[in-house]
Amino acid sequence: MSRKKIQKSLSDADIDALPYRPCVGLMVLNAQGHVFVAQRNDMSNPAWQMPQGGVDKGEAPRDAALRELEEEIGTGDAEILAESAAWHSYDLPRELIGKLWRGRYRGQSQKWFALRLRGGDETINIETEHPEFSAWRWVDIGQVVDLAVPFKRDLYRKIIEEFRHLAG
């Protein structure tokens, strides 16, 4: 049976029974208080996102955050400023369930970290071993939500509310 057929056969109850993928999210700030956003290289729409990635089995979320920073934007030159008080979850749109993570998850549950980049722009390199982004830029914290895909916007609002004071 093809993945498309499997996806169509999932009922609402099947989807509700799927777990969330454990993940970390990174709000990377520069010295001016702007937020790093990047454009995924595997999406056709021009949405931008903050770095994020899975937590490996047995890995502490803080360690995952530092690993993902290196893997996604090519630098470890940042200081962790804060950790979200809670895990935040989002559901994937139904049409993406089955296309991502082999259909094992309904969305992601994320522990968020705010980090301050210690170096300048020259420390960022999105051309990593397994690049996920095609472009990046710094934006005002107030722009982040509007640049994101619709299904992440509520989550981003919560993260911005929690970390806004760190942007200055």
Secondary structure, DSSP 8 states (H G I E B T S, - for coil): --HHHHHHH--HHHHHHS-EEEEEEEEEE-TTS-EEEEEETT-SS--EE--EEE--TT--HHHHHHHHHHHHHS---EEEEEE-SS-EEEE--GGGBTTBGGG--SEEEEEEEEEEE-S-GGG-----SS--EEEEEEE-GGGHHHHS-GGGHHHHHHHHHHHHHHH-
